[in-house]
Amino acid sequence: MAKGLKKMQSSLKLVDCIIEVHDARIPLSGRNPLFQETLGLKPHLLVLNKMDLADLTEQQKIMQHLEGEGLKNVIFTNCVKDENVKQIIPMVTELIGRSHRYHRKENLEYCIMVIGVPNVGKSSLINSLRRQHLRKGKATRVGGEPGITRAVMSKIQVSERPLMFLLDTPGVLAPRIESVETGLKLALCGTVLDHLVGEETMADYLLYTLNKHQRFGYVQHYGLGSACDNVERVLKSVAVKLGKTQKVKVLTGTGNVNVIQPNYPAAARDFLQTFRRGLLGSVMLDLDVLRGHPPAETLP
């Protein structure tokens, strides 16, 4: 992580503006605070991507909350469908125009660094900008799990007028996540590999969150009778519905007996993937923060 930040810092003299990409489902938590410290006073635009997966009923409150943190330049996007992406280059051009381009005034091209935690859509944003402004295809690999972009890349052109290049960077998580709940939110959004947290643990937190926010799309999607707060019961129903069962040998007094059991890990995996694809409905994972009840439990 420190190596990634050092590389970014060493490229700063070539950069006119920083675009930070984050997941719109967690607009108020999980961002890496070291970005602001390490990357200094360059003009800064926050792009909250995957807006199609986020419940933005309280978007105005989110904007006010971010403004209170000093983030006045914010755009919500869906880079897969190019929603709101056309707003980015005009805003970046305006931000650069209002700033001092130290050591770069004679340079006619603009260079933008794209940063963020893993798997929030940085590469998707670059590809979307190229589609919008150059009518060209993919320049960077895109993946549904963290770690696809592994190195600070060479410049990628995204616009002709103004002439603008972007530097894609690997996702960098904060060295210390502020709370257990923030860590689980980041995990649900796919910024860390599932097996590092545990798929059944994440499924339990997802079920708790959906029920707390009265998002009962999972009941209809999986054909359950009603909402339920027992994750084992829900995963059992998911496993049976999907045919995710396994034979297990059980030793009894009369010898070995084959028993069919639900495959809980497979069911948890499907529950998580279904949520991430938006098939359980849009969700705002930061409602607790927005309503003034931040998670209190801090990680050691």
C-alpha positions in Angstrom: 0.0 0.0 0.0 2.8 2.5 1.0 4.6 1.6 -2.3 1.4 2.4 -4.3 1.0 5.8 -2.6 4.7 6.6 -3.1 4.4 5.9 -6.8 1.4 8.2 -7.0 3.2 10.9 -5.1 6.2 10.7 -7.4 3.9 11.2 -10.4 2.2 14.3 -8.8 4.4 16.8 -10.6 2.9 15.6 -13.9 -0.7 15.9 -12.6 -3.1 18.8 -12.9 -6.1 17.3 -11.1 -7.1 14.3 -9.1 -10.3 12.3 -9.7 -11.1 10.1 -6.7 -13.6 7.3 -7.5 -15.7 5.7 -4.8 -18.7 3.4 -4.5 -22.0 5.4 -4.4 -23.5 2.8 -1.9 -20.9 3.9 0.7 -20.4 7.7 -0.1 -19.5 8.6 3.5 -17.3 5.8 4.6 -14.4 3.6 3.5 -12.5 6.3 1.5 -8.7 6.2 2.1 -7.8 9.3 4.3 -4.2 9.0 3.2 -5.1 10.2 -0.3 -5.8 13.7 0.9 -2.6 13.8 3.1 -0.3 12.2 0.5 -1.6 13.8 -2.7 -1.7 17.4 -1.4 -3.5 20.4 -2.7 -4.2 19.4 -6.3 -7.8 20.2 -7.5 -9.9 17.2 -6.5 -13.1 15.7 -7.9 -15.0 12.9 -6.1 -16.8 10.6 -8.5 -19.4 8.3 -6.8 -19.7 5.4 -9.2 -22.3 2.6 -9.4 -25.1 5.0 -8.7 -27.5 2.5 -10.3 -26.9 0.2 -7.3 -27.4 2.9 -4.7 -30.6 4.2 -3.1 -30.1 7.9 -3.7 -33.4 9.1 -2.1 -31.3 11.2 0.3 -28.8 12.4 -2.3 -29.1 16.0 -1.2 -28.2 15.1 2.4 -25.2 13.1 1.1 -24.0 16.1 -0.9 -24.4 18.4 2.2 -22.5 15.9 4.4 -19.6 15.7 1.9 -19.6 19.5 1.6 -19.2 19.7 5.3 -16.0 17.5 4.9 -14.7 20.0 2.3 -15.8 18.0 -0.8 -17.6 20.5 -2.9 -17.0 18.8 -6.3 -19.0 15.6 -6.5 -20.6 13.7 -9.4 -22.6 10.5 -9.2 -22.1 8.2 -12.2 -22.9 4.8 -13.7 -19.9 4.1 -15.9 -21.3 0.9 -17.3 -24.1 2.9 -19.0 -22.1 6.2 -19.3 -24.6 8.1 -17.0 -23.4 11.6 -16.0 -19.9 10.8 -17.3 -20.1 13.7 -19.8 -20.1 16.1 -16.8 -16.6 15.1 -15.7 -14.3 16.7 -18.3 -16.0 20.1 -18.2 -15.8 20.1 -14.4 -12.2 19.0 -14.4 -11.3 21.7 -17.0 -13.0 24.3 -14.8 -11.2 23.1 -11.6 -7.8 23.2 -13.4 -8.6 26.7 -14.8 -9.2 28.0 -11.3 -5.9 26.5 -9.9 -2.2 27.3 -10.1 -0.6 24.8 -12.5 2.8 24.8 -10.9 5.6 23.8 -13.3 2.9 22.9 -16.0 1.7 26.3 -17.3 3.6 25.9 -20.6 2.1 22.4 -21.1 -1.1 22.5 -23.3 -2.3 19.0 -22.3 -4.0 18.2 -19.0 -3.0 15.1 -17.0 -5.4 13.7 -14.4 -4.7 11.0 -11.8 -7.5 8.5 -11.0 -7.4 7.2 -7.5 -9.6 5.2 -5.1 -9.9 2.0 -3.0 -10.1 -1.3 -5.0 -12.9 -2.3 -7.3 -14.9 1.0 -7.3 -14.8 1.4 -11.1 -11.6 3.5 -11.8 -10.8 1.6 -15.0 -14.5 1.6 -16.0 -14.5 5.4 -15.7 -11.5 5.7 -18.0 -13.1 3.4 -20.6 -16.4 5.3 -20.3 -14.7 8.7 -20.9 -12.9 7.2 -24.0 -16.3 6.0 -25.3 -17.9 9.4 -24.7 -15.1 11.7 -26.0 -13.0 9.6 -28.4 -15.5 7.0 -29.6 -12.9 4.4 -28.7 -13.1 1.1 -26.8 -11.4 -0.2 -23.8 -7.9 1.0 -22.8 -7.8 -0.7 -19.4 -8.9 -4.0 -18.0 -12.0 -4.2 -15.9 -12.9 -6.8 -13.3 -15.5 -7.6 -10.7 -13.0 -8.2 -8.0 -10.2 -6.0 -6.5 -6.7 -6.1 -7.8 -7.2 -5.9 -11.6 -5.1 -2.7 -12.0 -1.7 -3.5 -10.4 0.6 -0.7 -11.4 0.5 3.0 -12.1 0.1 3.0 -15.9 1.3 5.2 -18.7 -0.9 8.0 -19.7 -4.3 7.1 -21.4 -5.9 9.7 -23.6 -9.6 10.4 -22.9 -10.3 13.6 -24.7 -9.1 15.6 -27.8 -10.5 19.0 -26.9 -9.2 19.7 -24.4 -6.3 17.4 -24.8 -6.5 15.3 -21.7 -4.8 12.2 -20.4 -5.5 10.0 -17.3 -3.2 8.0 -15.1 -4.9 4.8 -13.8 -3.7 3.6 -10.4 -4.1 0.5 -8.4 -6.7 0.6 -5.6 -5.3 1.4 -2.2 -7.2 0.7 1.0 -6.6 2.6 4.2 -4.0 0.8 6.4 -6.5 0.9 9.3 -10.2 0.6 8.6 -12.1 2.9 11.0 -14.6 0.2 12.3 -15.7 -3.4 11.9 -18.9 -2.2 10.2 -17.0 0.0 7.7 -14.9 -3.1 6.9 -18.1 -5.1 6.3 -19.5 -2.4 4.0 -16.3 -2.3 2.0 -16.4 -6.1 1.7 -20.0 -6.1 0.5 -19.1 -3.6 -2.2 -16.2 -6.0 -3.3 -13.2 -3.8 -2.3 -11.6 -6.8 -0.5 -11.5 -10.4 -1.6 -14.5 -12.3 -0.1 -12.5 -15.1 1.5 -10.5 -12.7 3.6 -13.7 -11.7 5.5 -15.8 -14.9 5.0 -18.7 -15.2 2.7 -21.1 -16.4 5.4 -20.1 -13.5 7.7 -20.8 -11.1 4.9 -24.1 -12.7 4.0 -25.1 -12.4 7.7 -24.3 -8.6 7.6 -26.0 -8.2 4.3 -29.2 -9.8 5.6 -29.1 -7.6 8.7 -28.6 -4.5 6.6 -31.4 -5.3 4.1 -33.8 -6.0 7.0 -32.8 -2.9 8.9 -33.4 -0.7 5.8 -36.6 -2.6 5.0 -35.2 -3.7 1.7 -37.0 -7.0 1.2 -36.2 -7.7 -2.4 -34.5 -10.9 -1.4 -37.8 -12.4 -0.2 -39.3 -12.2 -3.6 -36.1 -13.0 -5.5 -35.6 -16.3 -3.7 -39.3 -17.1 -3.2 -39.2 -17.0 0.6 -42.5 -16.8 2.5 -41.5 -13.7 4.4 -38.6 -11.6 5.7 -36.3 -13.4 8.1 -33.4 -12.4 10.3 -31.9 -15.9 10.7 -29.1 -16.1 8.1 -28.8 -19.9 8.4 -32.5 -20.3 7.6 -32.2 -17.9 4.6 -29.1 -19.6 3.2 -30.7 -23.0 3.6 -33.7 -21.8 1.5 -31.3 -20.3 -1.1 -29.3 -23.5 -1.3 -32.4 -25.7 -1.7 -33.9 -23.3 -4.4 -30.6 -23.3 -6.4 -29.9 -27.0 -5.9 -26.8 -26.1 -4.0 -26.7 -29.2 -1.8 -24.0 -31.7 -0.9 -23.9 -35.3 0.4 -22.1 -35.6 3.8 -21.3 -38.9 5.5 -22.5 -39.0 9.1 -21.3 -41.7 11.5 -24.2 -43.2 13.4 -24.6 -46.2 15.7 -25.4 -48.4 12.7 -22.5 -47.1 10.5 -22.0 -44.4 7.9 -25.2 -42.6 6.6 -25.2 -40.3 3.6 -27.1 -37.1 4.5 -27.9 -34.3 2.1 -27.0 -30.9 3.5 -27.3 -27.3 2.2 -24.1 -25.9 0.8 -24.0 -22.8 2.9 -20.9 -21.3 1.4 -22.3 -21.6 -2.2 -25.6 -20.1 -1.0 -23.8 -17.2 0.7 -21.8 -16.6 -2.5 -24.9 -16.5 -4.6 -26.6 -14.1 -2.1 -23.6 -11.7 -2.3 -23.3 -11.8 -6.1 -27.0 -11.3 -6.5 -26.8 -8.2 -4.3 -23.8 -6.8 -6.2 -25.6 -7.2 -9.5 -28.4 -5.0 -8.1 -31.0 -7.9 -8.3 -32.1 -7.3 -4.7 -32.8 -3.6 -5.3 -30.8 -0.4 -4.7 -29.3 0.1 -1.2 -27.6 2.9 0.7 -25.2 1.2 3.1 -24.3 4.6 4.8 -27.8 5.5 6.1 -26.5 5.1 9.7 -23.7 7.7 9.1 -26.1 9.9 7.2 -28.6 9.9 10.1 -25.9 10.6 12.7 -25.4 7.1 14.1 -21.9 6.2 12.9 -20.7 2.7 13.8 -18.9 2.9 17.2 -16.9 -0.3 17.2 -13.3 0.4 16.2 -10.9 -2.2 14.8 -7.7 -2.7 16.7 
